């Protein structure tokens, strides 16, 4: 009988036992349902804001005047509702709702001060969205590294 054949068979058997031991000894990753739900809602909110932003940029590029736009008003309202489901205290939640009001009646905002107009500007939305994405990535990494 060849010794290499015996050693090879023993290695296969030991490797099989090792795989079984690894299976039972490795910590199982269990993602709490609330974390799954939060990451889903956060991703949905981010997509909603991004869509409202892209539609707004497209509209502004085609139009010189700010006239009421029911479609944009609804998109920003939807975005604020998605954000509210994630966290009602987010600055972006209030900004998105304010943008909904702006696109409902832009004339109301004509005499607003510069600070208020910056608050609802796309530049500020982009800054707030970046912060939200960072939080989303941290949550995803935390879940993936468990």
C-alpha atoms as an extended CHARMM CRD file, in Angstrom:
* protein
*
       146  EXT
         1         1  UNK       CA              0.0000000000        0.0000000000        0.0000000000  PROA      1               0.0000000000
         2         2  UNK       CA              1.3160000000        3.4110000000       -0.9650000000  PROA      2               0.0000000000
         3         3  UNK       CA              1.9230000000        5.7580000000        1.9900000000  PROA      3               0.0000000000
         4         4  UNK       CA              1.0370000000        8.8160000000       -0.1090000000  PROA      4               0.0000000000
         5         5  UNK       CA             -2.4000000000        7.3800000000       -0.7670000000  PROA      5               0.0000000000
         6         6  UNK       CA             -3.0180000000        6.8520000000        2.9560000000  PROA      6               0.0000000000
         7         7  UNK       CA             -1.7500000000       10.3370000000        3.8770000000  PROA      7               0.0000000000
         8         8  UNK       CA             -3.8760000000       11.9050000000        1.1110000000  PROA      8               0.0000000000
         9         9  UNK       CA             -7.0010000000       10.0930000000        2.3280000000  PROA      9               0.0000000000
        10        10  UNK       CA             -6.3190000000       11.2000000000        5.9030000000  PROA      10              0.0000000000
        11        11  UNK       CA             -5.8950000000       14.8150000000        4.7540000000  PROA      11              0.0000000000
        12        12  UNK       CA             -9.2560000000       14.7090000000        2.9800000000  PROA      12              0.0000000000
        13        13  UNK       CA            -10.9510000000       13.2670000000        6.0840000000  PROA      13              0.0000000000
        14        14  UNK       CA             -9.3220000000       15.8600000000        8.3780000000  PROA      14              0.0000000000
        15        15  UNK       CA            -10.2710000000       18.6710000000        5.9960000000  PROA      15              0.0000000000
        16        16  UNK       CA            -13.8890000000       17.4720000000        6.0720000000  PROA      16              0.0000000000
        17        17  UNK       CA            -13.9360000000       17.4910000000        9.8770000000  PROA      17              0.0000000000
        18        18  UNK       CA            -12.3060000000       20.9270000000        9.9050000000  PROA      18              0.0000000000
        19        19  UNK       CA            -15.0140000000       22.2970000000        7.6220000000  PROA      19              0.0000000000
        20        20  UNK       CA            -17.6920000000       20.9100000000        9.9330000000  PROA      20              0.0000000000
        21        21  UNK       CA            -15.9680000000       22.4150000000       12.9550000000  PROA      21              0.0000000000
        22        22  UNK       CA            -15.6620000000       25.7700000000       11.2060000000  PROA      22              0.0000000000
        23        23  UNK       CA            -19.3440000000       25.6770000000       10.3530000000  PROA      23              0.0000000000
        24        24  UNK       CA            -20.3470000000       25.1970000000       13.9780000000  PROA      24              0.0000000000
        25        25  UNK       CA            -17.7240000000       27.4600000000       15.5090000000  PROA      25              0.0000000000
        26        26  UNK       CA            -18.1330000000       30.5130000000       13.2580000000  PROA      26              0.0000000000
        27        27  UNK       CA            -20.3470000000       33.2760000000       14.5660000000  PROA      27              0.0000000000
        28        28  UNK       CA            -23.5050000000       33.5170000000       12.5560000000  PROA      28              0.0000000000
        29        29  UNK       CA            -24.3050000000       36.9770000000       11.2080000000  PROA      29              0.0000000000
        30        30  UNK       CA            -27.7650000000       37.9310000000       12.3270000000  PROA      30              0.0000000000
        31        31  UNK       CA            -28.9790000000       41.2920000000       11.1140000000  PROA      31              0.0000000000
        32        32  UNK       CA            -31.8050000000       42.5990000000       13.2820000000  PROA      32              0.0000000000
        33        33  UNK       CA            -35.0150000000       43.2180000000       11.3760000000  PROA      33              0.0000000000
        34        34  UNK       CA            -35.0730000000       46.8550000000       12.5340000000  PROA      34              0.0000000000
        35        35  UNK       CA            -31.6340000000       47.4370000000       10.9790000000  PROA      35              0.0000000000
        36        36  UNK       CA            -32.7680000000       45.9080000000        7.7100000000  PROA      36              0.0000000000
        37        37  UNK       CA            -35.8460000000       48.1000000000        7.7460000000  PROA      37              0.0000000000
        38        38  UNK       CA            -33.8480000000       51.2310000000        8.5820000000  PROA      38              0.0000000000
        39        39  UNK       CA            -31.3180000000       50.6810000000        5.8090000000  PROA      39              0.0000000000
        40        40  UNK       CA            -34.1250000000       50.0100000000        3.3320000000  PROA      40              0.0000000000
        41        41  UNK       CA            -35.9620000000       53.2020000000        4.3320000000  PROA      41              0.0000000000
        42        42  UNK       CA            -32.7550000000       55.2140000000        4.2480000000  PROA      42              0.0000000000
        43        43  UNK       CA            -31.8940000000       53.9630000000        0.7670000000  PROA      43              0.0000000000
        44        44  UNK       CA            -35.4280000000       54.7200000000       -0.3940000000  PROA      44              0.0000000000
        45        45  UNK       CA            -35.1970000000       58.2560000000        1.0410000000  PROA      45              0.0000000000
        46        46  UNK       CA            -31.8540000000       58.8880000000       -0.6580000000  PROA      46              0.0000000000
        47        47  UNK       CA            -33.2110000000       57.7280000000       -4.0150000000  PROA      47              0.0000000000
        48        48  UNK       CA            -36.2870000000       59.9000000000       -3.5600000000  PROA      48              0.0000000000
        49        49  UNK       CA            -34.2180000000       63.0320000000       -2.8410000000  PROA      49              0.0000000000
        50        50  UNK       CA            -31.8560000000       62.2780000000       -5.7180000000  PROA      50              0.0000000000
        51        51  UNK       CA            -34.7840000000       61.9160000000       -8.1200000000  PROA      51              0.0000000000
        52        52  UNK       CA            -36.4110000000       65.1480000000       -6.9170000000  PROA      52              0.0000000000
        53        53  UNK       CA            -33.0640000000       66.9180000000       -7.2990000000  PROA      53              0.0000000000
        54        54  UNK       CA            -32.4490000000       65.6400000000      -10.8180000000  PROA      54              0.0000000000
        55        55  UNK       CA            -35.9570000000       66.6150000000      -11.9320000000  PROA      55              0.0000000000
        56        56  UNK       CA            -35.5140000000       70.0590000000      -10.3520000000  PROA      56              0.0000000000
        57        57  UNK       CA            -32.1630000000       70.6000000000      -12.0750000000  PROA      57              0.0000000000
        58        58  UNK       CA            -33.7150000000       69.5440000000      -15.3750000000  PROA      58              0.0000000000
        59        59  UNK       CA            -36.6650000000       71.9080000000      -14.8910000000  PROA      59              0.0000000000
        60        60  UNK       CA            -34.4560000000       74.8500000000      -13.9090000000  PROA      60              0.0000000000
        61        61  UNK       CA            -32.2260000000       74.2640000000      -16.9560000000  PROA      61              0.0000000000
        62        62  UNK       CA            -35.2480000000       74.5270000000      -19.2560000000  PROA      62              0.0000000000
        63        63  UNK       CA            -37.0480000000       77.4340000000      -17.5410000000  PROA      63              0.0000000000
        64        64  UNK       CA            -35.8880000000       80.9010000000      -16.5820000000  PROA      64              0.0000000000
        65        65  UNK       CA            -38.7660000000       81.7930000000      -14.2690000000  PROA      65              0.0000000000
        66        66  UNK       CA            -39.7500000000       79.9740000000      -11.1250000000  PROA      66              0.0000000000
        67        67  UNK       CA            -43.3860000000       79.1870000000      -11.7200000000  PROA      67              0.0000000000
        68        68  UNK       CA            -45.4580000000       76.7580000000       -9.6610000000  PROA      68              0.0000000000
        69        69  UNK       CA            -44.7220000000       73.1900000000      -10.6700000000  PROA      69              0.0000000000
        70        70  UNK       CA            -47.0630000000       70.5440000000       -9.2390000000  PROA      70              0.0000000000
        71        71  UNK       CA            -44.7980000000       67.6950000000      -10.3490000000  PROA      71              0.0000000000
        72        72  UNK       CA            -41.7510000000       69.0790000000       -8.5110000000  PROA      72              0.0000000000
        73        73  UNK       CA            -43.8930000000       69.9850000000       -5.5030000000  PROA      73              0.0000000000
        74        74  UNK       CA            -45.0940000000       66.3710000000       -5.3070000000  PROA      74              0.0000000000
        75        75  UNK       CA            -41.5890000000       64.9300000000       -5.7670000000  PROA      75              0.0000000000
        76        76  UNK       CA            -40.2260000000       67.0450000000       -2.9220000000  PROA      76              0.0000000000
        77        77  UNK       CA            -43.2170000000       66.1840000000       -0.7420000000  PROA      77              0.0000000000
        78        78  UNK       CA            -42.6360000000       62.4800000000       -1.4120000000  PROA      78              0.0000000000
        79        79  UNK       CA            -38.9630000000       62.9360000000       -0.5690000000  PROA      79              0.0000000000
        80        80  UNK       CA            -39.8180000000       64.6360000000        2.7260000000  PROA      80              0.0000000000
        81        81  UNK       CA            -42.2210000000       61.8190000000        3.6160000000  PROA      81              0.0000000000
        82        82  UNK       CA            -39.5570000000       59.1880000000        2.8810000000  PROA      82              0.0000000000
        83        83  UNK       CA            -37.0620000000       61.1060000000        5.0080000000  PROA      83              0.0000000000
        84        84  UNK       CA            -39.5920000000       61.4610000000        7.8240000000  PROA      84              0.0000000000
        85        85  UNK       CA            -39.9480000000       57.6730000000        7.9300000000  PROA      85              0.0000000000
        86        86  UNK       CA            -36.2000000000       57.4460000000        8.5510000000  PROA      86              0.0000000000
        87        87  UNK       CA            -35.7590000000       60.2950000000       11.0130000000  PROA      87              0.0000000000
        88        88  UNK       CA            -38.0980000000       63.2170000000       11.5760000000  PROA      88              0.0000000000
        89        89  UNK       CA            -35.2690000000       65.3270000000       13.0150000000  PROA      89              0.0000000000
        90        90  UNK       CA            -33.1080000000       65.3700000000        9.8720000000  PROA      90              0.0000000000
        91        91  UNK       CA            -32.4650000000       68.8310000000        8.4500000000  PROA      91              0.0000000000
        92        92  UNK       CA            -33.0330000000       67.4010000000        5.0040000000  PROA      92              0.0000000000
        93        93  UNK       CA            -36.5760000000       66.3770000000        5.9740000000  PROA      93              0.0000000000
        94        94  UNK       CA            -37.5260000000       69.9760000000        6.6570000000  PROA      94              0.0000000000
        95        95  UNK       CA            -35.6220000000       71.2590000000        3.6220000000  PROA      95              0.0000000000
        96        96  UNK       CA            -37.4110000000       68.8120000000        1.3210000000  PROA      96              0.0000000000
        97        97  UNK       CA            -40.7880000000       69.8760000000        2.7060000000  PROA      97              0.0000000000
        98        98  UNK       CA            -39.8200000000       73.5240000000        2.3210000000  PROA      98              0.0000000000
        99        99  UNK       CA            -38.8940000000       72.8290000000       -1.3140000000  PROA      99              0.0000000000
       100       100  UNK       CA            -42.3350000000       71.2640000000       -1.7260000000  PROA      100             0.0000000000
       101       101  UNK       CA            -43.8400000000       74.5300000000       -0.4890000000  PROA      101             0.0000000000
       102       102  UNK       CA            -41.5410000000       76.5370000000       -2.7630000000  PROA      102             0.0000000000
       103       103  UNK       CA            -42.6100000000       74.6790000000       -5.8910000000  PROA      103             0.0000000000
       104       104  UNK       CA            -46.2430000000       74.9620000000       -4.8250000000  PROA      104             0.0000000000
       105       105  UNK       CA            -45.9540000000       78.7860000000       -4.7020000000  PROA      105             0.0000000000
       106       106  UNK       CA            -42.5650000000       80.2690000000       -5.6730000000  PROA      106             0.0000000000
       107       107  UNK       CA            -43.9090000000       83.8440000000       -5.4940000000  PROA      107             0.0000000000
       108       108  UNK       CA            -44.2740000000       83.4610000000       -1.7270000000  PROA      108             0.0000000000
       109       109  UNK       CA            -40.4820000000       83.1580000000       -1.5030000000  PROA      109             0.0000000000
       110       110  UNK       CA            -39.6280000000       86.1490000000       -3.7370000000  PROA      110             0.0000000000
       111       111  UNK       CA            -38.8020000000       88.4900000000       -0.8500000000  PROA      111             0.0000000000
       112       112  UNK       CA            -37.1580000000       85.8970000000        1.3800000000  PROA      112             0.0000000000
       113       113  UNK       CA            -33.7370000000       86.6730000000        2.8020000000  PROA      113             0.0000000000
       114       114  UNK       CA            -30.5690000000       85.1280000000        1.4200000000  PROA      114             0.0000000000
       115       115  UNK       CA            -30.1770000000       82.7080000000        4.3310000000  PROA      115             0.0000000000
       116       116  UNK       CA            -33.6310000000       81.2130000000        3.8260000000  PROA      116             0.0000000000
       117       117  UNK       CA            -33.0560000000       80.8560000000        0.0950000000  PROA      117             0.0000000000
       118       118  UNK       CA            -29.7010000000       79.1460000000        0.7010000000  PROA      118             0.0000000000
       119       119  UNK       CA            -31.3840000000       76.7390000000        3.1080000000  PROA      119             0.0000000000
       120       120  UNK       CA            -33.6380000000       75.4450000000        0.3410000000  PROA      120             0.0000000000
       121       121  UNK       CA            -31.0430000000       75.7550000000       -2.4230000000  PROA      121             0.0000000000
       122       122  UNK       CA            -29.9010000000       72.7170000000       -4.3470000000  PROA      122             0.0000000000
       123       123  UNK       CA            -26.3750000000       73.3820000000       -3.0840000000  PROA      123             0.0000000000
       124       124  UNK       CA            -27.5260000000       72.9280000000        0.4990000000  PROA      124             0.0000000000
       125       125  UNK       CA            -29.6350000000       69.9100000000       -0.4240000000  PROA      125             0.0000000000
       126       126  UNK       CA            -26.5240000000       68.3730000000       -1.9480000000  PROA      126             0.0000000000
       127       127  UNK       CA            -24.5260000000       69.0010000000        1.2570000000  PROA      127             0.0000000000
       128       128  UNK       CA            -27.2900000000       67.4690000000        3.3870000000  PROA      128             0.0000000000
       129       129  UNK       CA            -27.6430000000       64.5380000000        0.9790000000  PROA      129             0.0000000000
       130       130  UNK       CA            -23.9160000000       63.8480000000        1.2280000000  PROA      130             0.0000000000
       131       131  UNK       CA            -24.2400000000       63.6510000000        5.0330000000  PROA      131             0.0000000000
       132       132  UNK       CA            -27.1860000000       61.2930000000        4.6790000000  PROA      132             0.0000000000
       133       133  UNK       CA            -25.2510000000       59.0620000000        2.2720000000  PROA      133             0.0000000000
       134       134  UNK       CA            -22.3340000000       58.9220000000        4.7280000000  PROA      134             0.0000000000
       135       135  UNK       CA            -24.7200000000       57.7290000000        7.4360000000  PROA      135             0.0000000000
       136       136  UNK       CA            -26.1490000000       55.1790000000        5.0280000000  PROA      136             0.0000000000
       137       137  UNK       CA            -22.6880000000       53.8450000000        4.1620000000  PROA      137             0.0000000000
       138       138  UNK       CA            -21.7320000000       53.6210000000        7.8520000000  PROA      138             0.0000000000
       139       139  UNK       CA            -24.8850000000       51.6400000000        8.5810000000  PROA      139             0.0000000000
       140       140  UNK       CA            -24.2730000000       49.3200000000        5.6160000000  PROA      140             0.0000000000
       141       141  UNK       CA            -20.6390000000       48.7870000000        6.6360000000  PROA      141             0.0000000000
       142       142  UNK       CA            -21.6770000000       48.0880000000       10.2170000000  PROA      142             0.0000000000
       143       143  UNK       CA            -24.1420000000       45.4650000000        9.0500000000  PROA      143             0.0000000000
       144       144  UNK       CA            -21.6870000000       43.9540000000        6.5490000000  PROA      144             0.0000000000
       145       145  UNK       CA            -18.8760000000       43.7390000000        9.1390000000  PROA      145             0.0000000000
       146       146  UNK       CA            -20.9030000000       41.9190000000       11.7920000000  PROA      146             0.0000000000
